[in-house]
Structure formats: C-alpha cells, structure tokens
Amino acid sequence: MSTKELLRNKYLDIRAGFSTEKIVEISREIKDHFFKLGIVEKSQNFLLYHSFGKEIITHELIEGLYEREKDVYLPYVVKEEKALKISKLGKDDPMVAGVFGIKEPLKKEDIPANRMDIIVVPGLLFDKNGYRIGYGGGYYDRLLKRIEDRIITIGLCFEDFLQESLPVEEYDIPVKIIISEKRVLYVGGGEY
C-alpha cells in the first residue's frame, strides 16, 4: 500500500469518528473565513462541490453565494471518460445522486472550467504547499491541470488534517488558498 493510501485510510478513520455537531461547527467557521476573503467579493463564478458524508459542509457556502448574487456551478462525473464536467446550478434547480452517490445537478451541461473565477476543491488532507490527498480517483487533478493560472483554487480542510508536507506525484496540482476553522493559508505567500 502506498504512503498516500495509508494516509488516506488513517484520516478517513479519524474523520469517521467526528460528530455531526463538530463538523457543523467547523464548517461554519470555515464559511466565515471564506466570505471574509476579498477575492470572494470580487468574483462571480464559483465551482464548488456538494459535500458528502463527513466532509466539511458546503451547503451554507452555496447558499451564501446565492445570497450575494453569485453564480454557482457544480461538477458531475462522467465515469467512462474519467472526467468531471460542469453545470450551472440555479438556486432551485433539482439535483440527483451521481456516480459515487454525491449530489450533482440534474441538468447536465459542459461549461468550460476556465469560465470560473474560484474553484473550491475537495480533499481529505492538505499540506502547507497546497498539495492534497483526495479520494483516489484523480478527477480534480485532471480538471485542475486544464485551468488558467488566474483562477483561484481553494481547499477546505480540518485544521488537524493540515500537514507540513504530503507525498507528491507529478500530476498533483496544488491549491492557492487553504481554509481551516483556525486560519486562511495563502500558499506561496500570495494574497488574493
């Protein structure tokens, strides 16, 4: 088993023990940090993901973006292509369970990732260089490889899951900002 797989399994087990109350509280603190970012106010097009299981909850982020009259997009998986595609999600648009049971828009579009201003990237673990360990499918790594440098990528992370460094492969793409319940970390020292 690789180091990444060992870390993934260890931290999935730890996260499985988190109470719903703890996840809700941490998610609200992360949401507060998110909406204090100047780049969020200046941006219009946001690609998020619909949180699943014991991930940091993204529903309130999505609602907060609608309240601020921002455009929200969600990915959906095209398994046979091993790809993520993007659809706009209106406030009242229906959603369905996708390939991995994660909610995605019922309406399937193929909106270019480069239309986004901010992409919120899921991950189990992040390191201080912006690298992440996700869930092993490589879907976001393939998406991030195609985007323009101007797009701000943000990882949401439990503070205790933020590592000094993680094993990195040549295809791994770091995020530019990491938000935990304790802080906002601008990777590479830049502020947006």
N, C-alpha and C positions, 0 to 999 in steps of 0.2 A: 504494500500500500504506500502511495506517495505521501510526502510531508503535507501537501495540500489536503489530501483526503483525510489524513489523520487529524489535522487541524479542523477541517470541516466537521468531521464526526464528533470530535470533542466539544466544539462550541454549539453544535446542534443539540447535543445532550444537555449542555448547560442551559441553553435558551429554553429548552422544553420544560425546565423547572421554573421558569418565570411565571408569576401570577399575572392574570389579566390586568389587575389593578396596577401592577408595576409597569407593564407595557403601556397602558393608557397614560399613566403619569409621565413616563419618559417621552412618549410620543408627543404629548402636549408641550413639554419643554423644548423639544426639537422643533416643533411647529413655531413656537415663539421666536426662536433663533432664526428660523428660515425667513419669517416675514419681517425681520429687522434688517435683512440684507438689502443694501441699496440696489443691487443688481436685480432683485426680485421686483422692486417697484418699477424699474426702467424697462423690464422685459414684458413681452406679450404672449409668446408661445411656449408652453411648458409641456414636456413629455414626462409623465410620471408613470408609476406602476400601481396597480391595485394590490395593497398589502394582503398577505396570505398567511394563515397560521399565526405564528408568534413573531412575525416581522414587526418592525416599527410601523405604526398605523399611519397610512397615507390619506385616509378618507377626509380628515379635517384639513389637511393641506389642500386637497382638491376643492373642498367647499370654500375655503378661504380664498382660493384663486378665483372661483366664480363670483364671490362677493366683491372682489376687486376688479371684476370685468376682464379677466384674463382668459385666454383660450387654452383649454386643457386637451391633451392628447394622451391616449393610452396605447401600449403595444399589444399586438396579438401574435401568437406563434403560428408559423406555417411550418409544421414539423417536417414535411417531405423536403423542404428547402433548407431546413435547419436555420430558419431566419425569423427575425422579428419584423413585422410590418406595423405601420402606424395609422391609427384612425383618430379623427377628432371626436371628442366626447362632449356632447351638449349636456347641460345640467340635468335634463330629464330623459336623456337617451337610455334605452334599455341595455342591459349587459347580460352576458351569458358566461357560463363556466367554459374555459378554454381547455386546451390540450392537457395541461397539468392541473386542472381544477381551479386555476386562477381566473378571476373575472376579467373579461375583456369586452370591448364594445360589440354589440350585435351587428352594427353596421360596419362592414369591412371596407376600408379604403387602403390606399397605398401612398400615403403622404410622405414626401422626402424628409429624411431626418434633418437635413440641412435647413429646413424651414424653422426649426426650433431655435429658441434663444437659450433655454435652460433644459437640461435633461437630468432628471433625478434617477440615479442608478441604484438598483438593489444590490445588496451584498450582505454576507454574514459577518465577515471580518474586513477591516480596512487597516492599512498601515499609514504611518505619518508621511509617506511619499505618495499617497493617493492610490496605491495598488489595493486590490480587493480579492477576496475569495468569495465567489458566489456559490451557486448550487450545482456547478459542474457541467452545464450544458453549453457554455461558450456563446450563448445568444447575444448577450450585451457586448462582449468583446468584439464580435463581428460587426455589430451596429456601430460601436464607438470608433472602429477603425475607419469608417466611411465619413465621419463628420468633419466639418470645418473647425479650425482651431478657435474661431471666435465664440463657439458655443460653450457655455459654462456647464460643466458636469459636476453634479453634487451627489455625494454619498451620505446616506443617513446611517448612523452607527451608534450602538450602545457604547458608552464610554469604556466599559470594561472589555469591549471587543476590539478596541483600537490598539493595534500592536505597534511596536517600534519598527519592525520590518516583517515582511512576508516573503515566501518563495515566489519568484517572478519568472514567468515564461516569456519567450519573445513576442507572443501575441497579446500579452496583457497590456491594457491601456489604463493609465491612472486617471482618477477624477481630479478636478481642480480645487474642490472645496469638500471638506468633510464636516458634517454637523452631528454632534452628540448632544446629550442632555446637558453637558457641562460647558461646551465651547464650540466655536467655529474655528476650524483649522484651514487656513489658506495654504494649500500645498505649493511649495516652491516660493513661498513668501509673497506672492502677488495678492492684492486686494481688488475685488471686483465691485 
